[in-house]
Amino acid sequence: MVCVLHVVEDQRRQAAPSEQRGITAMTFVSGQSAFSGPVSQGEIPSAVAEHILEVINVVDEAPNVKTFTFRSVGTAPLTYEAGQFITLELPVCQGPIARVYTLSSTPSRPMSVSVTAKAQGASVGTRWMFENLVRGSVIKARGPSGRFVLGDSGAKRHLFVSAGSGITPTMSMLRWLSDATPDVDVVFINCSRTPEEIIFRRELELLDQQMPNLRLGFIVEKPGSFEGWSGLTGLLDVRKLNVLAPDLMDREVYCCGPVGFMRGVQTVLDGLGFPVSHYHEENFAPIVAEPSDAPAAETSSIAPRVVRFNKSDAETVCAPGETVLSAARRSGVQIVSVCEMGICGTCKVRKTSGDVQMTHAEGISDDEVHAGYILACCAKPVTSVEVEA
């Protein structure tokens, strides 16, 4: 069943122009690879496992949107969960940069992986991909990473809500469900500017024919040049959600899109009393630490905190409140980073000694912390430390 809605565009983009999934890479490295490698995958977290990927196909999905499909070179196929992302190293003219992209492919088809990217006006990495990646091109990648996954919730009914290119993780999830449990009950809503800009529209309509309990809701701002487009108009509100998902309260909700769009969805769900434990989103807003009531220590009484980078045979004194990533940059040590908000997990490194204070946004798991790993972008030494970088 296909249901068409209409939504105001300013819910979709409220941040400055950015790369795929709202992240702008912060790391520019001149003259050499942004990834120090090769990296053994034996005991390291998947987020920092390195892969060589070869482009095997490029497909135009919508205006300024392309899907790039890769195969692994020299290693086993990349293992991931539907909804996760990878970090690509892109050799742009300024020097290699790192960009994060959600995997839009499904783990149920492991011989290849795909990312679907939209080139914004100020795109650097994504625009480079559009202009340079062709069949046979080879690039480096790290990952996968991310906790925006279906997991083991055991939910029997799902609601996927996305805006624009935020459709990529929910499309990965839907493709996985189509292969694994095609009878599953899914409501799939996507918001786009015009009908022409709906990503994966033809495939979604095909899946609608193949999955008996799938209901589609395409939400557009305006009909554009599409003839015969009809549907409800206005904002995505309680009434329209009830049209698409009258049993909303019994569903597991997965939401991805610009921050303003997700806040709007949350507001609607909060008004309905929807249980927060059944709501999941791909959140790229930084986590701000709560202010402490403890008195500040005298700077003069704090012993110097030396950060030693073992692999690079370098060390430096870390200023109070300075992160390991900042200290690494001052020392000329390369630690790849993208979001610098404790979200993407790209800057994960192993700490072999010392203690750090780390406030992050779920970019690292408890098991990885127990194994000695830290996120360099948000780990602040409280003693002298040694890291494998």
Secondary structure, 3 states (H helix, E strand, C coil): CEEEEECCHHHCCCCCCCCHHHCCCCCECCCCCCCCCCCCCCCCCHHHCEEEEEEEEEEEEECCEEEEEEEECCCCCCCCCCCCEEEEEEEECCEEEEEEEEECCCCCCCCCEEEEEECCCCCCHHHHHHHHCCCCCEEEEEEEECCCCCCCCCCCEEEEEEEHHHHHHHHHHHHHHHHHCCCCEEEEEEEECCHHHCCCHHHHHHHHHHCCCEEEEEEECCCCCCCCCCCCCCCCCHHHHHHHCCCHHHCEEEEECCHHHHHHHHHHHHHHCCCHHHEEECCCCCCCCCCCCCCCCCHHHCCCEEEEECCCCEEEEECCCCCHHHHHHHCCCCCCCCCCCCCCCCCEEEEEECCEEECCCCCCCHHHHHCCEEECCCEEECCCEEECC
